[in-house]
Amino acid sequence: MKSARIHPVARELAQYCQRLAQACLSPGSTGEVSARDGDLIWVTPGGINLAEVQAEHLALLWPNGTEEGCLVANAELAAATNFSWHRTFYTARSELKAVIKVRPPHIMAWASLHGNNGDASETEPPGFQQPVLLIPRQASQIMETAAHHHANIIAMADGGIFSLGASLAEAYNALEELEACARQAAISAARQAGQPVRISF
C-alpha cells in the first residue's frame, strides 16, 4: 500500500492547505482540497482546519472497480470527507490534477450578489482574466453540467468556490487572484456609493 505520509503529492497538498489558511482563503474548517497523481487521489478529511493539515491526515483513494469507484486506504479519516464533487470533476476532466473547495469571503460575497438568478451563467469578474461559472445552488444536475464546463472556477452562491487546475499551484493561484479582484470590486463599489470602506489584511 502506498503511503500518503511519504508521497510528494501528499506533502505538497498539505503545504497548500496551510497556504490557503494563511491567506485567509479558507476561514474556519470550511475547506476541502484534493490532488491526483495518476490513479491515486489524496483528499483532506471534512471538518478539519486546513491550517492544521499534515500529510498523514490525508485520505488516500484509488480506483478498484467497485460501484463507488474508489477504495479508501484510511477509511476512518475519509469517512468525514465530502469527496463526491471532487471525483465528479476528476472523472469528467482527465487533465485536472487538483481540486480546491473553500469559502473565500470576498468571492463568496460576490457570488451571492451575482449568482442567485436561478440559472448557471458564465461571467468574468472585473480584473480577472478567466471565466467563472456561477451556479445558484449545489444541485446534482447543475454540478454534473459544471464538471463538463471549461471554466476552472465554479462559484456556488450557497455552497462555496471550486478552483480546478492541472496542478495545485494553478488552482491556488487562480483562487488567490480572484479573491483579490473580488475584494477590490467590493472596495470600489463601496466608494462609489459613498460608504465608508474598512480595509482588512
BELQUI-V477339 format. One record per helix or strand of 3 or more residues. SS is the DSSP state (hx for helix, st for strand). FROM is the first residue (numbers start at 0). TO is the last residue. Records with the same first field share a line. If there is no record, write none. Layout:
SS=FROM-TO, FROM-TO
This chain:
hx=7-21, 49-51, 54-56, 74-77, 83-91, 104-113, 139-146, 167-191
st=31-36, 39-42, 58-61, 97-101, 120-122, 131-134, 152-155, 159-164
